[in-house]
Amino acid sequence: MAKEPRCDQSLDELKREIARSRDRVEHDLLVIRRELDFPRRIKRSFQQQTAAWVTAAVVVGALIVFLPARRKKVYVDRKRNAAPQKKLLEAGFALGALKFATMLLRPVIVSFVTKKLRGYMEEPEPAKRRSFI
């Protein structure tokens, strides 16, 4: 809670109190940083208790290897899968027809594009300058 204002304190006493509170806050932040530095704590723990860490890693690895894998059975209804296969077949047919059409129309498209590009490549006649005199 908030403290009652003290008007009878001198300026020096207030400055000392502020300095003490800053030191306390700085100390508390230092302690919090030290406690939240997990990589350093894990490294120090591994250095101090190497055998325990190695044993735990071996036990976890053995459990993963020796425990049987859970096999999930999946039941497929063939009647439901008929519609997607039909759509896939239709899409394949459409792509084949499109490829065939592009193969047949390729010469027409190439000649059309080359005619249009030649029109842009030709230089137009220079405009005649008019003199106003």
N, CA, C and O atoms as a GROMACS GRO file, in nm:
protein
  532
    1MET      N    1   0.084  -0.118   0.000
    1MET     CA    2   0.000   0.000   0.000
    1MET      C    3   0.088   0.124   0.000
    1MET      O    4   0.207   0.117   0.030
    2ALA      N    5   0.031   0.233  -0.033
    2ALA     CA    6   0.105   0.358  -0.038
    2ALA      C    7   0.132   0.407   0.102
    2ALA      O    8   0.050   0.393   0.193
    3LYS      N    9   0.251   0.464   0.118
    3LYS     CA   10   0.287   0.517   0.250
    3LYS      C   11   0.231   0.657   0.265
    3LYS      O   12   0.206   0.729   0.168
    4GLU      N   13   0.212   0.693   0.390
    4GLU     CA   14   0.166   0.828   0.420
    4GLU      C   15   0.277   0.927   0.386
    4GLU      O   16   0.394   0.899   0.413
    5PRO      N   17   0.244   1.039   0.328
    5PRO     CA   18   0.349   1.137   0.296
    5PRO      C   19   0.410   1.192   0.425
    5PRO      O   20   0.341   1.224   0.521
    6ARG      N   21   0.544   1.201   0.423
    6ARG     CA   22   0.615   1.254   0.539
    6ARG      C   23   0.675   1.389   0.503
    6ARG      O   24   0.767   1.399   0.422
    7CYS      N   25   0.623   1.487   0.563
    7CYS     CA   26   0.672   1.621   0.535
    7CYS      C   27   0.788   1.658   0.624
    7CYS      O   28   0.859   1.755   0.596
    8ASP      N   29   0.810   1.583   0.733
    8ASP     CA   30   0.913   1.619   0.829
    8ASP      C   31   1.049   1.562   0.792
    8ASP      O   32   1.146   1.590   0.863
    9GLN      N   33   1.063   1.481   0.681
    9GLN     CA   34   1.192   1.426   0.642
    9GLN      C   35   1.275   1.533   0.571
    9GLN      O   36   1.223   1.618   0.498
   10SER      N   37   1.403   1.525   0.595
   10SER     CA   38   1.490   1.621   0.528
   10SER      C   39   1.521   1.570   0.387
   10SER      O   40   1.494   1.455   0.353
   11LEU      N   41   1.578   1.658   0.309
   11LEU     CA   42   1.611   1.625   0.171
   11LEU      C   43   1.717   1.516   0.166
   11LEU      O   44   1.710   1.428   0.079
   12ASP      N   45   1.814   1.518   0.255
   12ASP     CA   46   1.919   1.416   0.256
   12ASP      C   47   1.862   1.279   0.290
   12ASP      O   48   1.902   1.179   0.232
   13GLU      N   49   1.768   1.274   0.384
   13GLU     CA   50   1.708   1.147   0.421
   13GLU      C   51   1.628   1.089   0.302
   13GLU      O   52   1.631   0.968   0.277
   14LEU      N   53   1.558   1.174   0.231
   14LEU     CA   54   1.482   1.128   0.114
   14LEU      C   55   1.576   1.074   0.006
   14LEU      O   56   1.547   0.971  -0.056
   15LYS      N   57   1.689   1.141  -0.017
   15LYS     CA   58   1.785   1.095  -0.116
   15LYS      C   59   1.843   0.960  -0.076
   15LYS      O   60   1.860   0.872  -0.162
   16ARG      N   61   1.874   0.940   0.053
   16ARG     CA   62   1.927   0.811   0.099
   16ARG      C   63   1.822   0.701   0.083
   16ARG      O   64   1.856   0.589   0.045
   17GLU      N   65   1.696   0.731   0.111
   17GLU     CA   66   1.590   0.632   0.097
   17GLU      C   67   1.570   0.593  -0.049
   17GLU      O   68   1.548   0.476  -0.081
   18ILE      N   69   1.579   0.691  -0.138
   18ILE     CA   70   1.567   0.664  -0.282
   18ILE      C   71   1.683   0.576  -0.328
   18ILE      O   72   1.664   0.483  -0.405
   19ALA      N   73   1.804   0.606  -0.281
   19ALA     CA   74   1.921   0.527  -0.319
   19ALA      C   75   1.907   0.383  -0.268
   19ALA      O   76   1.941   0.288  -0.339
   20ARG      N   77   1.858   0.366  -0.144
   20ARG     CA   78   1.839   0.231  -0.090
   20ARG      C   79   1.734   0.154  -0.171
   20ARG      O   80   1.753   0.035  -0.199
   21SER      N   81   1.625   0.220  -0.208
   21SER     CA   82   1.522   0.151  -0.287
   21SER      C   83   1.574   0.114  -0.425
   21SER      O   84   1.540   0.008  -0.477
   22ARG      N   85   1.657   0.199  -0.485
   22ARG     CA   86   1.719   0.165  -0.614
   22ARG      C   87   1.809   0.043  -0.600
   22ARG      O   88   1.807  -0.046  -0.684
   23ASP      N   89   1.888   0.039  -0.492
   23ASP     CA   90   1.976  -0.076  -0.470
   23ASP      C   91   1.894  -0.204  -0.452
   23ASP      O   92   1.932  -0.310  -0.504
   24ARG      N   93   1.782  -0.196  -0.379
   24ARG     CA   94   1.697  -0.313  -0.359
   24ARG      C   95   1.638  -0.361  -0.492
   24ARG      O   96   1.636  -0.480  -0.520
   25VAL      N   97   1.591  -0.267  -0.573
   25VAL     CA   98   1.533  -0.303  -0.703
   25VAL      C   99   1.640  -0.365  -0.792
   25VAL      O  100   1.615  -0.464  -0.860
   26GLU      N  101   1.760  -0.306  -0.792
   26GLU     CA  102   1.869  -0.360  -0.873
   26GLU      C  103   1.905  -0.501  -0.828
   26GLU      O  104   1.928  -0.589  -0.911
   27HIS      N  105   1.911  -0.522  -0.697
   27HIS     CA  106   1.942  -0.655  -0.644
   27HIS      C  107   1.832  -0.755  -0.682
   27HIS      O  108   1.862  -0.868  -0.721
   28ASP      N  109   1.707  -0.715  -0.670
   28ASP     CA  110   1.596  -0.804  -0.705
   28ASP      C  111   1.598  -0.841  -0.853
   28ASP      O  112   1.574  -0.957  -0.888
   29LEU      N  113   1.628  -0.744  -0.939
   29LEU     CA  114   1.637  -0.774  -1.083
   29LEU      C  115   1.752  -0.869  -1.113
   29LEU      O  116   1.739  -0.957  -1.199
   30LEU      N  117   1.864  -0.853  -1.043
   30LEU     CA  118   1.978  -0.942  -1.061
   30LEU      C  119   1.942  -1.085  -1.020
   30LEU      O  120   1.979  -1.180  -1.089
   31VAL      N  121   1.870  -1.100  -0.911
   31VAL     CA  122   1.828  -1.232  -0.865
   31VAL      C  123   1.730  -1.294  -0.964
   31VAL      O  124   1.740  -1.413  -0.995
   32ILE      N  125   1.636  -1.215  -1.015
   32ILE     CA  126   1.538  -1.266  -1.112
   32ILE      C  127   1.608  -1.311  -1.240
   32ILE      O  128   1.576  -1.416  -1.294
   33ARG      N  129   1.703  -1.231  -1.288
   33ARG     CA  130   1.777  -1.269  -1.409
   33ARG      C  131   1.852  -1.400  -1.388
   33ARG      O  132   1.854  -1.486  -1.475
   34ARG      N  133   1.914  -1.414  -1.271
   34ARG     CA  134   1.989  -1.535  -1.241
   34ARG      C  135   1.896  -1.656  -1.234
   34ARG      O  136   1.932  -1.764  -1.282
   35GLU      N  137   1.780  -1.640  -1.177
   35GLU     CA  138   1.686  -1.752  -1.166
   35GLU      C  139   1.622  -1.788  -1.300
   35GLU      O  140   1.584  -1.904  -1.320
   36LEU      N  141   1.609  -1.693  -1.390
   36LEU     CA  142   1.545  -1.718  -1.520
   36LEU      C  143   1.645  -1.756  -1.629
   36LEU      O  144   1.604  -1.776  -1.744
   37ASP      N  145   1.772  -1.766  -1.598
   37ASP     CA  146   1.873  -1.803  -1.696
   37ASP      C  147   1.879  -1.956  -1.705
   37ASP      O  148   1.968  -2.019  -1.649
   38PHE      N  149   1.780  -2.014  -1.777
   38PHE     CA  150   1.767  -2.160  -1.782
   38PHE      C  151   1.884  -2.229  -1.853
   38PHE      O  152   1.929  -2.333  -1.806
   39PRO      N  153   1.934  -2.176  -1.964
   39PRO     CA  154   2.046  -2.246  -2.028
   39PRO      C  155   2.167  -2.260  -1.935
   39PRO      O  156   2.232  -2.364  -1.932
   40ARG      N  157   2.197  -2.155  -1.860
   40ARG     CA  158   2.310  -2.161  -1.767
   40ARG      C  159   2.283  -2.262  -1.656
   40ARG      O  160   2.373  -2.334  -1.614
   41ARG      N  161   2.158  -2.265  -1.608
   41ARG     CA  162   2.123  -2.358  -1.500
   41ARG      C  163   2.131  -2.502  -1.549
   41ARG      O  164   2.179  -2.589  -1.476
   42ILE      N  165   2.084  -2.528  -1.671
   42ILE     CA  166   2.090  -2.665  -1.725
   42ILE      C  167   2.235  -2.706  -1.747
   42ILE      O  168   2.273  -2.820  -1.718
   43LYS      N  169   2.316  -2.615  -1.800
   43LYS     CA  170   2.456  -2.646  -1.823
   43LYS      C  171   2.527  -2.678  -1.692
   43LYS      O  172   2.604  -2.774  -1.684
   44ARG      N  173   2.501  -2.597  -1.590
   44ARG     CA  174   2.564  -2.622  -1.460
   44ARG      C  175   2.515  -2.755  -1.401
   44ARG      O  176   2.594  -2.829  -1.343
   45SER      N  177   2.386  -2.785  -1.416
   45SER     CA  178   2.333  -2.911  -1.366
   45SER      C  179   2.395  -3.029  -1.439
   45SER      O  180   2.428  -3.130  -1.376
   46PHE      N  181   2.413  -3.018  -1.570
   46PHE     CA  182   2.476  -3.125  -1.646
   46PHE      C  183   2.621  -3.144  -1.603
   46PHE      O  184   2.668  -3.257  -1.593
   47GLN      N  185   2.691  -3.034  -1.578
   47GLN     CA  186   2.830  -3.044  -1.534
   47GLN      C  187   2.840  -3.109  -1.396
   47GLN      O  188   2.934  -3.184  -1.370
   48GLN      N  189   2.745  -3.081  -1.308
   48GLN     CA  190   2.751  -3.135  -1.172
   48GLN      C  191   2.696  -3.277  -1.165
   48GLN      O  192   2.744  -3.357  -1.085
   49GLN      N  193   2.597  -3.310  -1.247
   49GLN     CA  194   2.532  -3.441  -1.239
   49GLN      C  195   2.530  -3.508  -1.376
   49GLN      O  196   2.423  -3.542  -1.428
   50THR      N  197   2.645  -3.526  -1.435
   50THR     CA  198   2.656  -3.582  -1.570
   50THR      C  199   2.598  -3.723  -1.577
   50THR      O  200   2.527  -3.756  -1.672
   51ALA      N  201   2.626  -3.805  -1.478
   51ALA     CA  202   2.580  -3.944  -1.480
   51ALA      C  203   2.427  -3.950  -1.480
   51ALA      O  204   2.368  -4.031  -1.553
   52ALA      N  205   2.363  -3.868  -1.401
   52ALA     CA  206   2.217  -3.867  -1.395
   52ALA      C  207   2.157  -3.827  -1.529
   52ALA      O  208   2.059  -3.888  -1.573
   53TRP      N  209   2.215  -3.727  -1.596
   53TRP     CA  210   2.164  -3.681  -1.725
   53TRP      C  211   2.182  -3.790  -1.831
   53TRP      O  212   2.090  -3.815  -1.910
   54VAL      N  213   2.296  -3.854  -1.834
   54VAL     CA  214   2.322  -3.959  -1.933
   54VAL      C  215   2.228  -4.077  -1.909
   54VAL      O  216   2.173  -4.133  -2.003
   55THR      N  217   2.211  -4.115  -1.782
   55THR     CA  218   2.120  -4.225  -1.749
   55THR      C  219   1.977  -4.193  -1.793
   55THR      O  220   1.909  -4.278  -1.850
   56ALA      N  221   1.932  -4.071  -1.766
   56ALA     CA  222   1.797  -4.031  -1.805
   56ALA      C  223   1.781  -4.035  -1.957
   56ALA      O  224   1.677  -4.078  -2.007
   57ALA      N  225   1.883  -3.992  -2.031
   57ALA     CA  226   1.875  -3.994  -2.177
   57ALA      C  227   1.869  -4.138  -2.229
   57ALA      O  228   1.796  -4.166  -2.324
   58VAL      N  229   1.945  -4.229  -2.167
   58VAL     CA  230   1.943  -4.369  -2.210
   58VAL      C  231   1.806  -4.431  -2.181
   58VAL      O  232   1.753  -4.505  -2.264
   59VAL      N  233   1.749  -4.401  -2.064
   59VAL     CA  234   1.619  -4.458  -2.029
   59VAL      C  235   1.511  -4.407  -2.124
   59VAL      O  236   1.428  -4.485  -2.171
   60VAL      N  237   1.510  -4.278  -2.153
   60VAL     CA  238   1.409  -4.222  -2.244
   60VAL      C  239   1.425  -4.282  -2.384
   60VAL      O  240   1.326  -4.316  -2.448
   61GLY      N  241   1.548  -4.295  -2.432
   61GLY     CA  242   1.572  -4.355  -2.562
   61GLY      C  243   1.526  -4.500  -2.568
   61GLY      O  244   1.469  -4.543  -2.667
   62ALA      N  245   1.552  -4.576  -2.461
   62ALA     CA  246   1.509  -4.716  -2.457
   62ALA      C  247   1.357  -4.726  -2.456
   62ALA      O  248   1.301  -4.812  -2.523
   63LEU      N  249   1.290  -4.638  -2.382
   63LEU     CA  250   1.144  -4.640  -2.381
   63LEU      C  251   1.087  -4.610  -2.519
   63LEU      O  252   0.990  -4.673  -2.561
   64ILE      N  253   1.146  -4.517  -2.588
   64ILE     CA  254   1.097  -4.483  -2.722
   64ILE      C  255   1.116  -4.600  -2.818
   64ILE      O  256   1.030  -4.626  -2.901
   65VAL      N  257   1.228  -4.668  -2.806
   65VAL     CA  258   1.257  -4.779  -2.898
   65VAL      C  259   1.174  -4.902  -2.866
   65VAL      O  260   1.121  -4.965  -2.957
   66PHE      N  261   1.161  -4.938  -2.737
   66PHE     CA  262   1.098  -5.064  -2.702
   66PHE      C  263   0.947  -5.059  -2.689
   66PHE      O  264   0.882  -5.163  -2.698
   67LEU      N  265   0.890  -4.945  -2.668
   67LEU     CA  266   0.744  -4.939  -2.660
   67LEU      C  267   0.686  -4.962  -2.798
   67LEU      O  268   0.733  -4.904  -2.896
   68PRO      N  269   0.583  -5.045  -2.808
   68PRO     CA  270   0.527  -5.073  -2.940
   68PRO      C  271   0.457  -4.949  -2.996
   68PRO      O  272   0.393  -4.873  -2.923
   69ALA      N  273   0.472  -4.932  -3.124
   69ALA     CA  274   0.408  -4.818  -3.190
   69ALA      C  275   0.258  -4.845  -3.200
   69ALA      O  276   0.216  -4.958  -3.228
   70ARG      N  277   0.180  -4.746  -3.176
   70ARG     CA  278   0.034  -4.761  -3.184
   70ARG      C  279  -0.006  -4.762  -3.331
   70ARG      O  280   0.026  -4.670  -3.406
   71ARG      N  281  -0.073  -4.866  -3.371
   71ARG     CA  282  -0.117  -4.877  -3.510
   71ARG      C  283  -0.264  -4.843  -3.517
   71ARG      O  284  -0.347  -4.902  -3.447
   72LYS      N  285  -0.295  -4.749  -3.598
   72LYS     CA  286  -0.432  -4.705  -3.613
   72LYS      C  287  -0.492  -4.768  -3.738
   72LYS      O  288  -0.434  -4.758  -3.847
   73LYS      N  289  -0.606  -4.830  -3.723
   73LYS     CA  290  -0.672  -4.890  -3.838
   73LYS      C  291  -0.763  -4.787  -3.903
   73LYS      O  292  -0.838  -4.717  -3.836
   74VAL      N  293  -0.753  -4.780  -4.033
   74VAL     CA  294  -0.834  -4.687  -4.110
   74VAL      C  295  -0.924  -4.768  -4.202
   74VAL      O  296  -0.876  -4.849  -4.282
   75TYR      N  297  -1.053  -4.746  -4.190
   75TYR     CA  298  -1.149  -4.814  -4.275
   75TYR      C  299  -1.193  -4.718  -4.385
   75TYR      O  300  -1.230  -4.604  -4.358
   76VAL      N  301  -1.189  -4.767  -4.510
   76VAL     CA  302  -1.222  -4.683  -4.624
   76VAL      C  303  -1.351  -4.735  -4.687
   76VAL      O  304  -1.365  -4.853  -4.715
   77ASP      N  305  -1.444  -4.643  -4.707
   77ASP     CA  306  -1.569  -4.677  -4.773
   77ASP      C  307  -1.551  -4.653  -4.922
   77ASP      O  308  -1.530  -4.540  -4.965
   78ARG      N  309  -1.559  -4.760  -5.002
   78ARG     CA  310  -1.532  -4.748  -5.145
   78ARG      C  311  -1.636  -4.666  -5.217
   78ARG      O  312  -1.605  -4.602  -5.318
   79LYS      N  313  -1.756  -4.666  -5.169
   79LYS     CA  314  -1.860  -4.589  -5.236
   79LYS      C  315  -1.835  -4.440  -5.223
   79LYS      O  316  -1.864  -4.364  -5.316
   80ARG      N  317  -1.783  -4.398  -5.113
   80ARG     CA  318  -1.755  -4.255  -5.095
   80ARG      C  319  -1.636  -4.211  -5.178
   80ARG      O  320  -1.632  -4.096  -5.223
   81ASN      N  321  -1.540  -4.297  -5.200
   81ASN     CA  322  -1.420  -4.261  -5.275
   81ASN      C  323  -1.442  -4.263  -5.425
   81ASN      O  324  -1.353  -4.220  -5.499
   82ALA      N  325  -1.555  -4.310  -5.473
   82ALA     CA  326  -1.580  -4.317  -5.618
   82ALA      C  327  -1.591  -4.179  -5.679
   82ALA      O  328  -1.542  -4.156  -5.789
   83ALA      N  329  -1.656  -4.085  -5.609
   83ALA     CA  330  -1.675  -3.950  -5.664
   83ALA      C  331  -1.543  -3.876  -5.683
   83ALA      O  332  -1.523  -3.819  -5.790
   84PRO      N  333  -1.451  -3.873  -5.585
   84PRO     CA  334  -1.323  -3.804  -5.609
   84PRO      C  335  -1.243  -3.866  -5.722
   84PRO      O  336  -1.176  -3.795  -5.797
   85GLN      N  337  -1.248  -3.999  -5.737
   85GLN     CA  338  -1.174  -4.061  -5.847
   85GLN      C  339  -1.232  -4.021  -5.981
   85GLN      O  340  -1.159  -4.002  -6.078
   86LYS      N  341  -1.364  -4.007  -5.987
   86LYS     CA  342  -1.429  -3.966  -6.111
   86LYS      C  343  -1.389  -3.823  -6.146
   86LYS      O  344  -1.362  -3.792  -6.262
   87LYS      N  345  -1.386  -3.736  -6.046
   87LYS     CA  346  -1.345  -3.597  -6.070
   87LYS      C  347  -1.200  -3.590  -6.114
   87LYS      O  348  -1.165  -3.510  -6.201
   88LEU      N  349  -1.115  -3.672  -6.054
   88LEU     CA  350  -0.974  -3.675  -6.092
   88LEU      C  351  -0.959  -3.722  -6.236
   88LEU      O  352  -0.876  -3.669  -6.311
   89LEU      N  353  -1.037  -3.820  -6.276
   89LEU     CA  354  -1.034  -3.869  -6.413
   89LEU      C  355  -1.078  -3.761  -6.511
   89LEU      O  356  -1.019  -3.744  -6.617
   90GLU      N  357  -1.183  -3.688  -6.475
   90GLU     CA  358  -1.232  -3.579  -6.561
   90GLU      C  359  -1.126  -3.469  -6.574
   90GLU      O  360  -1.105  -3.415  -6.682
   91ALA      N  361  -1.060  -3.434  -6.462
   91ALA     CA  362  -0.957  -3.330  -6.467
   91ALA      C  363  -0.841  -3.375  -6.554
   91ALA      O  364  -0.786  -3.295  -6.630
   92GLY      N  365  -0.802  -3.502  -6.545
   92GLY     CA  366  -0.694  -3.554  -6.629
   92GLY      C  367  -0.731  -3.550  -6.776
   92GLY      O  368  -0.648  -3.516  -6.860
   93PHE      N  369  -0.854  -3.585  -6.806
   93PHE     CA  370  -0.900  -3.579  -6.946
   93PHE      C  371  -0.898  -3.436  -6.998
   93PHE      O  372  -0.856  -3.411  -7.111
   94ALA      N  373  -0.944  -3.342  -6.914
   94ALA     CA  374  -0.946  -3.201  -6.956
   94ALA      C  375  -0.804  -3.150  -6.981
   94ALA      O  376  -0.781  -3.078  -7.078
   95LEU      N  377  -0.709  -3.185  -6.895
   95LEU     CA  378  -0.571  -3.141  -6.916
   95LEU      C  379  -0.511  -3.204  -7.041
   95LEU      O  380  -0.435  -3.138  -7.113
   96GLY      N  381  -0.544  -3.330  -7.069
   96GLY     CA  382  -0.495  -3.394  -7.191
   96GLY      C  383  -0.549  -3.326  -7.315
   96GLY      O  384  -0.476  -3.303  -7.411
   97ALA      N  385  -0.678  -3.292  -7.313
   97ALA     CA  386  -0.739  -3.224  -7.427
   97ALA      C  387  -0.678  -3.086  -7.446
   97ALA      O  388  -0.656  -3.043  -7.560
   98LEU      N  389  -0.651  -3.016  -7.336
   98LEU     CA  390  -0.589  -2.883  -7.345
   98LEU      C  391  -0.448  -2.892  -7.404
   98LEU      O  392  -0.409  -2.808  -7.484
   99LYS      N  393  -0.374  -2.994  -7.364
   99LYS     CA  394  -0.239  -3.011  -7.419
   99LYS      C  395  -0.244  -3.040  -7.569
   99LYS      O  396  -0.164  -2.987  -7.646
  100PHE      N  397  -0.338  -3.124  -7.610
  100PHE     CA  398  -0.354  -3.157  -7.752
  100PHE      C  399  -0.393  -3.033  -7.832
  100PHE      O  400  -0.341  -3.011  -7.941
  101ALA      N  401  -0.484  -2.951  -7.777
  101ALA     CA  402  -0.528  -2.830  -7.847
  101ALA      C  403  -0.412  -2.731  -7.860
  101ALA      O  404  -0.397  -2.669  -7.966
  102THR      N  405  -0.332  -2.715  -7.756
  102THR     CA  406  -0.219  -2.622  -7.767
  102THR      C  407  -0.117  -2.671  -7.867
  102THR      O  408  -0.054  -2.591  -7.936
  103MET      N  409  -0.099  -2.804  -7.876
  103MET     CA  410  -0.006  -2.859  -7.974
  103MET      C  411  -0.053  -2.827  -8.116
  103MET      O  412   0.028  -2.794  -8.202
  104LEU      N  413  -0.183  -2.837  -8.140
  104LEU     CA  414  -0.236  -2.809  -8.273
  104LEU      C  415  -0.236  -2.660  -8.305
  104LEU      O  416  -0.211  -2.620  -8.419
  105LEU      N  417  -0.263  -2.576  -8.205
  105LEU     CA  418  -0.274  -2.433  -8.228
  105LEU      C  419  -0.142  -2.357  -8.214
  105LEU      O  420  -0.139  -2.236  -8.236
  106ARG      N  421  -0.036  -2.424  -8.178
  106ARG     CA  422   0.092  -2.357  -8.157
  106ARG      C  423   0.140  -2.281  -8.281
  106ARG      O  424   0.180  -2.166  -8.266
  107PRO      N  425   0.139  -2.338  -8.400
  107PRO     CA  426   0.186  -2.262  -8.518
  107PRO      C  427   0.102  -2.136  -8.542
  107PRO      O  428   0.156  -2.032  -8.579
  108VAL      N  429  -0.027  -2.145  -8.521
  108VAL     CA  430  -0.114  -2.029  -8.543
  108VAL      C  431  -0.079  -1.919  -8.443
  108VAL      O  432  -0.070  -1.802  -8.479
  109ILE      N  433  -0.060  -1.957  -8.318
  109ILE     CA  434  -0.030  -1.858  -8.214
  109ILE      C  435   0.107  -1.794  -8.238
  109ILE      O  436   0.123  -1.673  -8.222
  110VAL      N  437   0.206  -1.876  -8.278
  110VAL     CA  438   0.340  -1.823  -8.302
  110VAL      C  439   0.338  -1.725  -8.419
  110VAL      O  440   0.401  -1.619  -8.411
  111SER      N  441   0.269  -1.757  -8.526
  111SER     CA  442   0.265  -1.665  -8.642
  111SER      C  443   0.192  -1.536  -8.605
  111SER      O  444   0.234  -1.428  -8.647
  112PHE      N  445   0.086  -1.545  -8.528
  112PHE     CA  446   0.013  -1.425  -8.486
  112PHE      C  447   0.103  -1.334  -8.402
  112PHE      O  448   0.106  -1.213  -8.423
  113VAL      N  449   0.175  -1.392  -8.307
  113VAL     CA  450   0.263  -1.311  -8.220
  113VAL      C  451   0.376  -1.249  -8.300
  113VAL      O  452   0.410  -1.133  -8.278
  114THR      N  453   0.435  -1.324  -8.394
  114THR     CA  454   0.545  -1.268  -8.473
  114THR      C  455   0.497  -1.153  -8.561
  114THR      O  456   0.570  -1.055  -8.578
  115LYS      N  457   0.376  -1.163  -8.619
  115LYS     CA  458   0.322  -1.053  -8.700
  115LYS      C  459   0.302  -0.929  -8.615
  115LYS      O  460   0.334  -0.818  -8.657
  116LYS      N  461   0.251  -0.948  -8.496
  116LYS     CA  462   0.227  -0.833  -8.408
  116LYS      C  463   0.360  -0.769  -8.366
  116LYS      O  464   0.370  -0.647  -8.361
  117LEU      N  465   0.460  -0.851  -8.337
  117LEU     CA  466   0.589  -0.796  -8.295
  117LEU      C  467   0.660  -0.727  -8.411
  117LEU      O  468   0.728  -0.627  -8.390
  118ARG      N  469   0.644  -0.776  -8.533
  118ARG     CA  470   0.705  -0.710  -8.648
  118ARG      C  471   0.646  -0.571  -8.666
  118ARG      O  472   0.715  -0.478  -8.705
  119GLY      N  473   0.517  -0.559  -8.638
  119GLY     CA  474   0.453  -0.429  -8.651
  119GLY      C  475   0.512  -0.328  -8.553
  119GLY      O  476   0.522  -0.210  -8.584
  120TYR      N  477   0.549  -0.374  -8.438
  120TYR     CA  478   0.609  -0.284  -8.339
  120TYR      C  479   0.756  -0.258  -8.370
  120TYR      O  480   0.809  -0.153  -8.333
  121MET      N  481   0.823  -0.350  -8.436
  121MET     CA  482   0.965  -0.336  -8.463
  121MET      C  483   0.994  -0.240  -8.578
  121MET      O  484   1.099  -0.176  -8.580
  122GLU      N  485   0.902  -0.229  -8.673
  122GLU     CA  486   0.924  -0.139  -8.786
  122GLU      C  487   0.922   0.005  -8.738
  122GLU      O  488   0.840   0.044  -8.655
  123GLU      N  489   1.014   0.081  -8.791
  123GLU     CA  490   1.023   0.220  -8.750
  123GLU      C  491   0.921   0.302  -8.829
  123GLU      O  492   0.912   0.290  -8.951
  124PRO      N  493   0.847   0.384  -8.760
  124PRO     CA  494   0.752   0.470  -8.833
  124PRO      C  495   0.827   0.581  -8.906
  124PRO      O  496   0.941   0.613  -8.871
  125GLU      N  497   0.762   0.639  -9.005
  125GLU     CA  498   0.825   0.747  -9.080
  125GLU      C  499   0.843   0.867  -8.987
  125GLU      O  500   0.757   0.897  -8.905
  126PRO      N  501   0.959   0.934  -9.001
  126PRO     CA  502   0.980   1.051  -8.914
  126PRO      C  503   0.882   1.162  -8.952
  126PRO      O  504   0.852   1.183  -9.070
  127ALA      N  505   0.835   1.230  -8.854
  127ALA     CA  506   0.738   1.338  -8.877
  127ALA      C  507   0.809   1.456  -8.941
  127ALA      O  508   0.922   1.488  -8.904
  128LYS      N  509   0.744   1.521  -9.038
  128LYS     CA  510   0.802   1.636  -9.106
  128LYS      C  511   0.792   1.757  -9.015
  128LYS      O  512   0.692   1.781  -8.948
  129ARG      N  513   0.901   1.833  -9.017
  129ARG     CA  514   0.902   1.954  -8.938
  129ARG      C  515   0.838   2.066  -9.016
  129ARG      O  516   0.863   2.084  -9.135
  130ARG      N  517   0.757   2.139  -8.948
  130ARG     CA  518   0.693   2.253  -9.012
  130ARG      C  519   0.763   2.381  -8.966
  130ARG      O  520   0.797   2.398  -8.849
  131SER      N  521   0.780   2.465  -9.057
  131SER     CA  522   0.836   2.594  -9.017
  131SER      C  523   0.726   2.698  -9.022
  131SER      O  524   0.644   2.700  -9.114
  132PHE      N  525   0.724   2.781  -8.925
  132PHE     CA  526   0.618   2.879  -8.918
  132PHE      C  527   0.659   3.012  -8.976
  132PHE      O  528   0.590   3.112  -8.956
  133ILE      N  529   0.765   3.016  -9.044
  133ILE     CA  530   0.811   3.143  -9.100
  133ILE      C  531   0.757   3.167  -9.236
  133ILE      O  532   0.786   3.270  -9.297
   0.00000   0.00000   0.00000
